[in-house]
Amino acid sequence: MCVVCQLDMGSFSRRVLRKSGRKSRRKRQTTSDVQYITVYRGTCLVDELRLWRETDGHVLSEAARDGYHLCVWDGYAFGDAWRAGLRASNVAMTNAFTTWGSVGDYCLAHSEFGTDLRKDFGPRPAISWTTDLPTAQRFAGKFGYVLKARVRIDRVMNTSWTSSTESEVLIRNGVWAQFHSQGSEGIER
């Protein structure tokens, strides 16, 4: 039995978590049609870094990490657990938009309340990144890692608010990232 349904982020159902993905009938965009942005994430969170290693480079939102871990602990295979984590994050995203009223209001709440948002509303379905390398190094601290990702611009939920000095962007669910440097030391690899 998968315990993802017991996550505290709204009403889950087995149908939502086991729903198979439908193939998109949209016309595929060519690489030249798509715009990308380079983002950085500084982190010293042990769980986040362990999952990044386990999944060969995926950095997941809190909601996706929780769903992934619960399925792994339940004995699901990696691929199934990873997909369940993303589905859990999508459900959390829908709940967040319903709670806050709009994508913009959710993004503002995410930026204003940070990790405190989890206490009252459950795991966050978006993950914070920055376009500013020194900001990522500051968040990584002395012993953390700075991760780098190249993300399609349509995956970015917002750009930094004018009051922010972090050049923050929010990305839905998660993204694949590579190692950039070691924390505030800035050791390039």
VMD Tcl script that draws the C-alpha trace (Angstrom):
set ca {
  {0.00 0.00 0.00}
  {1.41 3.36 -1.01}
  {1.24 5.89 1.80}
  {1.53 8.91 -0.49}
  {-2.22 9.30 -0.08}
  {-1.62 10.28 3.54}
  {0.45 13.37 2.73}
  {-0.92 16.48 4.39}
  {-1.46 18.60 1.30}
  {-5.03 18.10 0.31}
  {-7.24 15.26 -0.71}
  {-5.29 12.61 -2.54}
  {-6.85 9.63 -4.15}
  {-5.31 6.50 -5.54}
  {-6.81 7.40 -8.90}
  {-4.82 10.66 -8.98}
  {-1.57 8.98 -7.96}
  {-1.90 6.03 -10.32}
  {-3.31 7.95 -13.24}
  {-1.30 7.14 -16.30}
  {0.15 9.98 -18.30}
  {-1.53 10.70 -21.60}
  {0.53 11.36 -24.66}
  {0.46 14.95 -25.71}
  {-0.98 15.71 -29.11}
  {0.68 19.11 -29.22}
  {3.11 19.86 -31.98}
  {6.65 19.39 -30.72}
  {8.73 22.51 -30.53}
  {12.16 22.43 -32.04}
  {15.12 23.36 -29.87}
  {15.52 26.63 -31.74}
  {11.91 27.62 -30.85}
  {12.45 27.22 -27.10}
  {14.10 29.78 -24.86}
  {16.15 28.67 -21.86}
  {17.36 30.30 -18.69}
  {20.35 29.25 -16.57}
  {19.54 29.01 -12.86}
  {21.48 28.06 -9.74}
  {20.48 26.53 -6.44}
  {22.62 26.65 -3.35}
  {21.73 23.98 -0.84}
  {23.17 22.25 2.17}
  {20.01 20.21 2.83}
  {21.21 16.64 3.32}
  {17.94 15.09 2.14}
  {17.84 17.21 -1.01}
  {21.46 16.39 -1.90}
  {21.00 12.68 -1.18}
  {17.96 12.57 -3.47}
  {19.88 14.53 -6.12}
  {22.53 11.79 -6.07}
  {19.98 8.94 -5.94}
  {18.08 10.22 -8.96}
  {21.15 11.08 -11.04}
  {20.66 14.81 -10.83}
  {16.98 15.57 -10.18}
  {16.22 18.35 -7.71}
  {12.62 18.02 -6.56}
  {10.19 20.29 -4.75}
  {9.24 19.47 -1.15}
  {5.97 17.88 -2.30}
  {7.71 15.75 -4.94}
  {10.44 14.71 -2.46}
  {7.85 13.68 0.12}
  {5.89 11.63 -2.43}
  {9.08 10.01 -3.74}
  {10.34 9.06 -0.27}
  {7.04 7.62 0.87}
  {6.84 5.40 -2.20}
  {10.47 4.28 -1.88}
  {9.85 3.39 1.76}
  {6.79 1.46 0.59}
  {8.97 -0.61 -1.74}
  {8.15 1.01 -5.08}
  {10.76 0.92 -7.83}
  {12.69 4.12 -8.51}
  {10.78 5.10 -11.66}
  {7.37 4.52 -10.07}
  {8.37 6.42 -6.92}
  {9.74 9.31 -8.97}
  {6.57 9.57 -11.06}
  {4.38 9.35 -7.94}
  {6.43 12.16 -6.40}
  {5.82 14.37 -9.44}
  {2.10 13.54 -9.38}
  {1.99 14.42 -5.67}
  {3.67 17.73 -6.49}
  {1.14 18.43 -9.26}
  {-1.74 17.80 -6.84}
  {-0.06 20.08 -4.29}
  {0.32 22.71 -7.03}
  {-3.41 22.57 -7.82}
  {-4.22 22.86 -4.11}
  {-1.82 25.80 -3.73}
  {-3.39 27.68 -6.64}
  {-6.85 26.99 -5.22}
  {-5.79 28.20 -1.77}
  {-4.00 31.34 -2.94}
  {-6.31 32.16 -5.85}
  {-3.73 32.55 -8.61}
  {-0.25 31.57 -9.69}
  {1.01 35.08 -8.95}
  {-0.41 35.09 -5.42}
  {1.08 31.66 -4.72}
  {4.48 32.81 -5.99}
  {4.32 35.86 -3.76}
  {3.39 33.70 -0.73}
  {6.22 31.28 -1.57}
  {8.71 34.13 -1.68}
  {7.37 35.93 1.40}
  {6.86 32.97 3.75}
  {9.53 30.55 2.49}
  {9.79 27.37 4.51}
  {7.10 28.59 6.95}
  {4.56 27.99 4.18}
  {4.93 24.22 4.76}
  {3.75 24.46 8.37}
  {0.27 25.70 7.46}
  {-0.23 24.52 3.87}
  {1.86 21.36 3.45}
  {4.89 20.73 1.26}
  {5.60 23.35 -1.39}
  {5.13 22.23 -5.02}
  {7.64 24.71 -6.45}
  {11.34 25.02 -5.80}
  {13.34 28.25 -5.54}
  {16.30 28.88 -7.80}
  {18.25 32.03 -8.61}
  {19.80 33.50 -11.70}
  {22.56 35.01 -9.53}
  {25.52 32.70 -8.78}
  {26.74 34.60 -5.66}
  {23.23 34.29 -4.16}
  {23.30 30.51 -4.71}
  {26.76 30.33 -3.12}
  {25.45 32.23 -0.09}
  {22.54 29.78 0.30}
  {24.90 26.81 -0.05}
  {27.05 28.06 2.79}
  {30.53 26.73 3.34}
  {29.71 23.02 3.07}
  {26.78 22.90 0.64}
  {26.67 22.54 -3.12}
  {25.74 24.94 -5.86}
  {23.74 23.17 -8.56}
  {23.20 24.53 -12.05}
  {20.30 23.88 -14.42}
  {19.26 25.05 -17.83}
  {15.48 25.35 -17.77}
  {12.90 26.09 -20.43}
  {11.51 29.53 -19.78}
  {7.93 28.18 -19.83}
  {8.73 26.04 -16.74}
  {9.57 29.14 -14.69}
  {6.61 30.32 -12.62}
  {7.86 33.80 -11.80}
  {10.81 36.06 -11.85}
  {12.02 37.86 -8.78}
  {9.78 40.39 -7.09}
  {11.04 43.95 -7.20}
  {11.56 43.92 -3.41}
  {13.77 40.83 -3.56}
  {17.54 40.94 -3.81}
  {17.85 37.22 -4.55}
  {17.01 37.14 -8.30}
  {14.64 34.31 -7.39}
  {12.72 32.18 -9.84}
  {10.27 29.40 -8.98}
  {10.21 26.17 -10.94}
  {7.32 23.70 -10.80}
  {7.94 20.24 -9.32}
  {11.67 20.06 -9.95}
  {14.37 19.97 -12.57}
  {17.48 18.07 -13.59}
  {20.66 19.85 -12.43}
  {24.37 19.32 -12.50}
  {27.04 20.12 -9.93}
  {28.48 23.61 -10.37}
  {30.65 24.34 -7.33}
  {31.20 23.76 -3.64}
  {29.26 26.29 -1.58}
  {30.56 29.75 -0.76}
  {34.08 28.58 -1.48}
  {33.10 28.71 -5.16}
  {35.43 25.90 -6.20}
  {34.67 25.28 -9.86}
  {34.60 21.66 -11.07}
}
mol new
graphics top color blue
foreach p $ca { graphics top sphere $p radius 0.5 }
foreach p [lrange $ca 0 end-1] q [lrange $ca 1 end] { graphics top cylinder $p $q radius 0.2 }
display resetview
